[in-house]
Amino acid sequence: MNEQESGFRKFTAVLSVLIMFVLGANLSFKPMDSDAADVDFNEYAEKIIILVNEARAEEGLKPVYAVPYLNDLSNIRVRELVEYWNHKRPDGSKFSSVIDQSIAPFWYAAENIAAGLSTPEETFEQWKNSPKHWEAIMNPDVTHMGAAVTYEGNSTYRWYWQQLFIQSAKGEPLEGQYIPERYKIVPKCCGDLNGDDAVDMFDYILLMQYITDENDDVYLNDLQIESADCLKDGSITLADAVILQKYILKSSVELPIKLF
C-alpha cells in the first residue's frame, strides 16, 4: 500500500467518525416521536382545564365547563398551529371562525396558545406568567372552554397547546358540558382506598396490589395514598397493610394510628 492510499484510508476513517458524530448529535438534539409515545393527549388536555378551574377558584371565580365540541375544535386548532403558528387560521380567518355558532353560540371568544413545553403544569405556568394569557384564563365572563395538545417530532416546537374560551350567548347548557375533576376517586376516610365510604377487604386487596406492584401498573392518586398511610409516617409499606387488615378483621384499632 503506497502512502497516498494509506492517507486516503485514514481520511475516510476520520470522515466516517465525524459523520457518525454529527448524525448522533442531530438525533439527540431532536428526539424521535417516542418522546410522546406513552402520553394520553386527552388526559393532558383535561389537566389543563382542571388547572384553569383551580386557579379561578383561588380568585373566587366560577369554574368554566369543559365541552366535548370545544375540545374537538381545540384539536383542530392545535394541529393548525403545527403548520401555521398564529392566532389566525391557515386560510387567514380568525381563530374563532372554527366555532359553529349554531352549535355553540357565543358573545365572546379567546384563544391561548403555547409551544415547546411537554407537560400541562409547565405550559400552564407559561400562560400564568403572561398577562394577556392570564387575562383570558381569569375572565369572569367566560363560561365554557376546550383544550388540546399535540406532538409533532419533526416540527419547529414539537409540543403544541391550545385553549379555547367562550362566553355562551344564550346562557344555556351546551351539549355534554362537564367540570373535570382532578381526582376520580375520593376516599371518605383513612383506609377507604376505593372511595366507597367503607373500609373492607376490597381496600386491603387494592393496597396489597399497590405495595407488591413491581411494574407500577397499579395507580393511586394523592388522596388514595394519603388514605392508605394508616400509620401516618409518610410512606406506604406492608406495615400499613397489616394495620388495615387488623382493623377490618377485628375493628380493634382506630384509623389512622400515629406512632409518634
PLY file of the C-alpha trace (Angstrom):
ply
format ascii 1.0
element vertex 260
property float x
property float y
property float z
element edge 259
property int vertex1
property int vertex2
end_header
0.00 0.00 0.00
1.53 3.35 -1.03
1.46 6.49 1.11
-1.31 8.05 -0.98
-3.67 5.08 -0.47
-2.83 4.92 3.24
-3.55 8.62 3.66
-6.85 8.30 1.81
-7.97 5.41 4.05
-7.11 7.38 7.19
-9.03 10.37 5.83
-12.05 8.16 5.06
-12.00 6.67 8.56
-11.85 10.09 10.19
-14.62 11.36 7.92
-16.84 8.38 8.86
-16.35 9.10 12.55
-17.24 12.76 12.01
-20.39 11.84 10.07
-21.47 9.45 12.82
-20.84 12.15 15.44
-22.88 14.73 13.53
-25.75 12.31 12.97
-25.68 11.33 16.63
-25.74 14.98 17.68
-28.74 15.66 15.47
-30.66 12.71 16.88
-30.01 13.78 20.46
-30.97 17.37 19.66
-34.25 16.35 18.02
-35.65 13.23 19.71
-37.91 10.84 17.90
-41.67 10.66 18.38
-41.11 8.11 21.17
-40.98 11.14 23.49
-44.77 11.21 23.38
-45.46 7.52 22.84
-46.96 6.97 26.29
-48.80 10.29 26.56
-52.59 10.38 26.81
-53.27 13.67 25.00
-56.90 13.79 26.13
-55.77 13.41 29.74
-53.23 16.20 29.27
-55.91 18.46 27.79
-58.29 17.74 30.66
-55.49 18.50 33.12
-55.18 21.95 31.53
-58.89 22.61 32.19
-58.53 21.39 35.78
-55.62 23.79 36.30
-57.72 26.65 34.88
-60.56 25.97 37.30
-58.26 25.54 40.29
-56.65 28.90 39.52
-60.05 30.54 39.07
-61.26 29.08 42.38
-58.29 30.67 44.16
-59.51 34.04 42.87
-63.13 33.38 43.81
-64.26 32.92 40.19
-66.78 30.39 38.92
-65.40 27.31 37.14
-65.72 27.00 33.38
-67.36 23.98 31.78
-65.43 21.69 29.51
-67.34 20.87 26.33
-66.55 17.91 24.04
-67.39 20.00 20.98
-64.97 22.75 22.02
-62.31 20.13 22.76
-62.74 18.88 19.19
-62.29 22.42 17.89
-59.18 22.86 20.04
-57.80 19.72 18.43
-58.39 21.24 15.01
-56.69 24.47 16.04
-53.70 22.78 17.69
-52.99 20.80 14.51
-53.22 24.02 12.51
-50.63 25.57 14.83
-48.08 22.94 13.86
-48.04 24.32 10.32
-49.06 27.92 10.97
-48.11 29.43 14.32
-50.62 32.25 14.54
-53.93 33.24 16.14
-55.25 33.37 12.61
-56.09 30.17 10.83
-54.15 28.96 7.76
-56.82 30.48 5.47
-56.34 33.89 7.14
-59.60 33.86 9.11
-59.82 34.50 12.86
-59.33 31.58 15.21
-62.96 31.92 16.29
-64.17 31.00 12.79
-63.63 27.37 13.82
-66.74 27.64 16.05
-70.15 26.92 14.58
-72.49 29.46 16.17
-75.45 27.12 15.72
-73.74 24.55 17.95
-72.02 26.85 20.46
-73.44 30.39 20.21
-71.12 32.88 21.91
-70.75 36.56 22.73
-67.01 36.41 23.33
-64.17 34.08 22.37
-60.49 33.96 23.29
-57.61 31.67 22.49
-54.41 30.86 24.36
-51.63 29.04 22.52
-48.25 27.77 23.69
-45.48 25.56 22.35
-42.28 23.82 23.29
-43.05 22.51 26.79
-44.09 18.92 27.37
-46.34 18.94 30.46
-49.63 20.63 31.38
-48.09 22.15 34.51
-45.15 23.74 32.68
-47.38 25.07 29.94
-49.92 26.45 32.38
-47.12 28.22 34.25
-46.05 29.74 30.94
-49.54 31.18 30.44
-49.69 32.29 34.07
-46.57 34.41 33.56
-48.06 36.14 30.52
-50.54 38.94 31.40
-52.58 38.60 28.20
-52.93 34.84 28.50
-53.73 35.07 32.20
-56.40 37.67 31.47
-58.21 35.17 29.25
-57.99 32.47 31.94
-59.28 34.80 34.64
-62.06 36.44 32.61
-65.12 36.26 34.91
-67.47 36.22 31.93
-66.06 33.01 30.41
-68.47 30.08 30.75
-67.09 27.24 28.60
-63.80 26.06 27.16
-61.97 23.43 25.22
-58.32 22.40 25.31
-55.95 20.28 23.26
-52.32 19.28 22.92
-50.41 17.60 20.14
-46.87 16.47 19.42
-45.08 16.61 16.09
-41.47 15.44 16.32
-40.34 16.92 13.01
-41.84 20.37 13.60
-40.29 23.56 14.97
-41.54 23.31 18.57
-42.66 19.66 18.74
-45.23 20.27 21.53
-48.27 22.48 20.85
-51.05 23.53 23.24
-54.32 25.40 22.80
-57.14 26.71 25.00
-60.43 27.94 23.51
-62.65 30.08 25.76
-66.16 31.35 25.08
-68.92 33.24 26.83
-72.14 31.48 25.98
-74.55 33.77 24.14
-77.73 32.18 25.45
-76.64 31.23 28.94
-77.95 27.74 28.33
-76.02 24.49 28.91
-74.00 23.24 25.94
-74.32 19.60 25.00
-72.12 17.35 27.11
-70.72 20.12 29.29
-68.97 18.98 32.46
-66.45 20.17 35.03
-63.39 17.88 35.08
-62.25 16.59 38.46
-58.62 16.08 39.40
-59.49 13.00 41.43
-61.85 10.37 40.06
-61.71 8.51 43.38
-62.08 10.46 46.62
-61.63 8.39 49.82
-64.09 9.24 52.58
-61.81 8.25 55.47
-58.49 6.61 56.32
-58.36 3.12 54.83
-61.10 3.79 52.26
-58.91 3.45 49.19
-61.66 2.86 46.61
-63.88 5.74 47.70
-67.00 3.69 48.52
-67.27 5.05 52.08
-66.44 1.66 53.61
-63.19 0.14 54.88
-63.21 -3.52 53.91
-61.24 -6.29 52.20
-61.60 -4.59 48.82
-59.48 -1.75 50.17
-56.97 -4.21 51.65
-56.62 -6.06 48.33
-56.09 -2.78 46.47
-53.45 -1.73 48.99
-51.60 -5.04 48.69
-51.69 -4.79 44.90
-50.16 -1.32 45.14
-47.44 -2.36 47.59
-46.41 -5.50 45.69
-46.67 -3.95 42.21
-43.17 -4.11 40.74
-44.12 -2.61 37.37
-46.07 0.41 38.67
-49.24 -0.84 36.97
-51.42 -0.05 40.00
-52.04 3.69 40.31
-53.29 5.50 43.42
-53.96 9.23 43.32
-52.66 11.58 46.02
-55.82 11.28 48.11
-55.78 7.48 47.95
-52.13 7.42 49.03
-52.96 9.67 51.96
-55.80 7.32 52.90
-53.53 4.27 52.59
-50.98 5.71 55.01
-52.56 4.12 58.09
-49.51 4.89 60.24
-49.22 8.47 59.02
-45.45 8.13 58.66
-45.31 9.43 55.10
-44.73 6.06 53.41
-46.85 3.13 52.20
-45.46 -0.22 53.36
-46.59 -3.66 54.45
-46.97 -2.24 57.96
-49.88 -0.14 56.69
-51.43 -3.25 55.14
-51.09 -5.16 58.43
-52.80 -2.37 60.37
-55.56 -2.12 57.78
-56.14 -5.88 57.90
-56.36 -5.86 61.70
-58.84 -3.01 61.58
-61.02 -4.81 59.04
-60.98 -8.18 60.82
-61.30 -7.01 64.41
-62.04 -3.30 64.33
-59.90 -3.18 67.48
-57.95 -0.13 66.44
-58.86 3.31 65.18
-57.52 4.60 61.92
-55.19 6.28 61.43
-52.65 5.13 64.00
-49.94 7.64 64.83
-46.79 6.06 66.23
-45.29 9.33 67.44
0 1
1 2
2 3
3 4
4 5
5 6
6 7
7 8
8 9
9 10
10 11
11 12
12 13
13 14
14 15
15 16
16 17
17 18
18 19
19 20
20 21
21 22
22 23
23 24
24 25
25 26
26 27
27 28
28 29
29 30
30 31
31 32
32 33
33 34
34 35
35 36
36 37
37 38
38 39
39 40
40 41
41 42
42 43
43 44
44 45
45 46
46 47
47 48
48 49
49 50
50 51
51 52
52 53
53 54
54 55
55 56
56 57
57 58
58 59
59 60
60 61
61 62
62 63
63 64
64 65
65 66
66 67
67 68
68 69
69 70
70 71
71 72
72 73
73 74
74 75
75 76
76 77
77 78
78 79
79 80
80 81
81 82
82 83
83 84
84 85
85 86
86 87
87 88
88 89
89 90
90 91
91 92
92 93
93 94
94 95
95 96
96 97
97 98
98 99
99 100
100 101
101 102
102 103
103 104
104 105
105 106
106 107
107 108
108 109
109 110
110 111
111 112
112 113
113 114
114 115
115 116
116 117
117 118
118 119
119 120
120 121
121 122
122 123
123 124
124 125
125 126
126 127
127 128
128 129
129 130
130 131
131 132
132 133
133 134
134 135
135 136
136 137
137 138
138 139
139 140
140 141
141 142
142 143
143 144
144 145
145 146
146 147
147 148
148 149
149 150
150 151
151 152
152 153
153 154
154 155
155 156
156 157
157 158
158 159
159 160
160 161
161 162
162 163
163 164
164 165
165 166
166 167
167 168
168 169
169 170
170 171
171 172
172 173
173 174
174 175
175 176
176 177
177 178
178 179
179 180
180 181
181 182
182 183
183 184
184 185
185 186
186 187
187 188
188 189
189 190
190 191
191 192
192 193
193 194
194 195
195 196
196 197
197 198
198 199
199 200
200 201
201 202
202 203
203 204
204 205
205 206
206 207
207 208
208 209
209 210
210 211
211 212
212 213
213 214
214 215
215 216
216 217
217 218
218 219
219 220
220 221
221 222
222 223
223 224
224 225
225 226
226 227
227 228
228 229
229 230
230 231
231 232
232 233
233 234
234 235
235 236
236 237
237 238
238 239
239 240
240 241
241 242
242 243
243 244
244 245
245 246
246 247
247 248
248 249
249 250
250 251
251 252
252 253
253 254
254 255
255 256
256 257
257 258
258 259
